[in-house]
Amino acid sequence: MPLLKRKAFEKSKASEYLRDDDEVFHCEITDEIFKDYEEYCERIILVNSMVWTCEMTGKNNLTYSEALQSEKAARRALKDFPMELRIPILFLAMQTKRCSFAEMTEDVFNFVRDRYFVGETVEACLEGDQWSEAHILSVTAQKQHPDR
């Protein structure tokens, strides 16, 4: 659910006392029903204002629709993220003592970019120019060379 002022957005509840002949206004973006036209207009202005934040990515200055799309894209990306890398990456993220999300992601990226993890799927060039999919079975520590 998109965030408004860093809090989860609460949709207004439709009145329980609606009759079939009541005039109502439907906000398609949030799927809310309003009896009062002024409240409806305020909601339309609010959802089209660039005051929303994506709950999953922290992107801000979005409209409500853009924040929803950003959350859907983040969920898809999370589904596509390899299961065997989730635990190591989360562990590394937890170990970095950074205040900013950008600094933390940069630290994690710099650490993992030249490393492999057990269970990770990679593409390897084994014979000639032929690439094939491979799985990391074990990882050995790099030997340290003494300074000269």
C-alpha positions as CSV (number, residue, x, y, z in Angstrom):
1,M,0.0,0.0,0.0
2,P,1.5,3.4,-1.0
3,L,2.6,5.6,1.9
4,L,1.3,9.1,2.6
5,K,3.6,11.1,5.0
6,R,5.4,7.8,5.8
7,K,2.2,6.1,7.0
8,A,0.1,3.5,5.3
9,F,-2.8,5.0,3.4
10,E,-6.2,4.3,5.0
11,K,-8.9,4.1,2.4
12,S,-12.2,5.6,3.5
13,K,-14.9,3.1,4.2
14,A,-18.1,3.2,2.2
15,S,-21.1,4.1,4.2
16,E,-23.1,1.1,5.4
17,Y,-26.3,3.0,4.9
18,L,-26.2,3.5,1.1
19,R,-29.5,3.1,-0.7
20,D,-30.0,2.2,-4.3
21,D,-31.2,5.7,-5.2
22,D,-28.2,7.5,-3.4
23,E,-26.0,9.6,-5.6
24,V,-22.4,8.4,-5.1
25,F,-19.0,9.2,-6.6
26,H,-16.5,6.5,-7.4
27,C,-12.8,7.1,-7.3
28,E,-11.5,4.4,-9.7
29,I,-7.8,4.8,-8.7
30,T,-8.5,3.8,-5.0
31,D,-11.8,2.0,-5.6
32,E,-13.5,4.1,-3.0
33,I,-17.1,5.4,-2.9
34,F,-18.0,8.9,-1.7
35,K,-21.4,10.4,-1.0
36,D,-20.0,13.9,-0.7
37,Y,-18.7,15.4,-4.0
38,E,-16.2,17.7,-2.1
39,E,-14.6,14.6,-0.4
40,Y,-14.5,12.9,-3.7
41,C,-12.7,15.9,-5.3
42,E,-10.2,16.1,-2.5
43,R,-9.4,12.5,-2.9
44,I,-8.9,12.8,-6.7
45,I,-6.6,15.8,-6.1
46,L,-4.7,13.8,-3.4
47,V,-4.1,10.7,-5.4
48,N,-2.9,12.7,-8.4
49,S,-0.5,14.8,-6.2
50,M,3.1,13.8,-6.1
51,V,3.2,13.2,-2.3
52,W,3.2,9.4,-2.3
53,T,6.0,7.0,-1.4
54,C,6.4,3.4,-2.6
55,E,6.3,1.3,0.5
56,M,8.8,-1.3,-0.9
57,T,11.4,0.8,-2.5
58,G,11.2,4.1,-0.6
59,K,10.8,6.1,-3.9
60,N,9.0,9.3,-3.1
61,N,7.4,12.2,-4.9
62,L,5.1,9.8,-6.8
63,T,1.4,9.9,-7.5
64,Y,-0.7,7.2,-5.9
65,S,-0.8,5.2,-9.2
66,E,2.9,5.5,-9.7
67,A,3.5,4.3,-6.2
68,L,1.2,1.3,-6.8
69,Q,3.1,0.5,-10.0
70,S,6.4,0.8,-8.2
71,E,5.3,-1.6,-5.6
72,K,4.1,-4.2,-8.2
73,A,7.5,-3.9,-10.0
74,A,9.3,-4.4,-6.7
75,R,7.3,-7.5,-5.9
76,R,8.0,-8.9,-9.4
77,A,11.8,-8.2,-8.9
78,L,11.7,-9.8,-5.5
79,K,10.1,-12.9,-7.0
80,D,12.8,-13.0,-9.7
81,F,15.6,-12.6,-7.1
82,P,17.4,-16.0,-6.7
83,M,16.3,-17.8,-3.5
84,E,19.8,-19.0,-2.8
85,L,21.1,-15.4,-2.6
86,R,18.4,-14.0,-0.4
87,I,19.8,-15.1,2.9
88,P,23.5,-14.1,2.2
89,I,22.4,-10.7,0.9
90,L,20.1,-10.0,3.8
91,F,22.8,-11.1,6.2
92,L,25.3,-8.7,4.6
93,A,22.7,-5.9,4.6
94,M,22.2,-6.5,8.3
95,Q,25.9,-6.4,9.0
96,T,26.5,-3.0,7.4
97,K,26.0,-0.3,9.9
98,R,24.8,2.4,7.5
99,C,22.2,5.0,8.1
100,S,21.3,5.5,4.5
101,F,19.7,2.9,2.3
102,A,21.9,4.0,-0.7
103,E,25.1,3.5,1.3
104,M,24.0,0.1,2.5
105,T,23.2,-1.1,-1.0
106,E,26.5,0.2,-2.3
107,D,28.4,-1.6,0.5
108,V,26.6,-4.9,-0.2
109,F,27.1,-4.5,-4.0
110,N,30.8,-3.8,-3.6
111,F,31.1,-6.9,-1.4
112,V,29.2,-9.4,-3.5
113,R,30.2,-8.3,-7.0
114,D,33.4,-10.3,-7.0
115,R,32.2,-13.2,-4.9
116,Y,30.2,-16.4,-5.4
117,F,27.8,-18.0,-3.0
118,V,26.9,-21.7,-2.5
119,G,23.9,-22.6,-4.5
120,E,24.2,-19.7,-6.8
121,T,23.5,-20.3,-10.5
122,V,26.1,-18.8,-12.8
123,E,27.1,-19.1,-16.5
124,A,30.5,-20.5,-17.0
125,C,32.7,-20.9,-20.1
126,L,34.0,-24.4,-19.7
127,E,35.2,-25.4,-23.2
128,G,36.2,-23.0,-25.8
129,D,33.5,-20.3,-26.4
130,Q,30.6,-22.4,-25.2
131,W,28.8,-21.1,-22.2
132,S,26.6,-23.2,-20.0
133,E,24.7,-22.9,-16.7
134,A,26.5,-24.0,-13.6
135,H,25.9,-24.1,-9.9
136,I,28.3,-23.2,-7.2
137,L,28.8,-26.2,-4.9
138,S,31.5,-24.8,-2.6
139,V,33.5,-21.7,-2.0
140,T,37.1,-21.6,-0.9
141,A,38.8,-18.6,0.7
142,Q,41.2,-16.7,-1.4
143,K,44.8,-17.3,-0.4
144,Q,46.4,-14.2,1.1
145,H,49.8,-13.3,-0.3
146,P,52.2,-11.7,2.2
147,D,53.3,-8.2,1.5
148,R,56.8,-7.9,-0.1
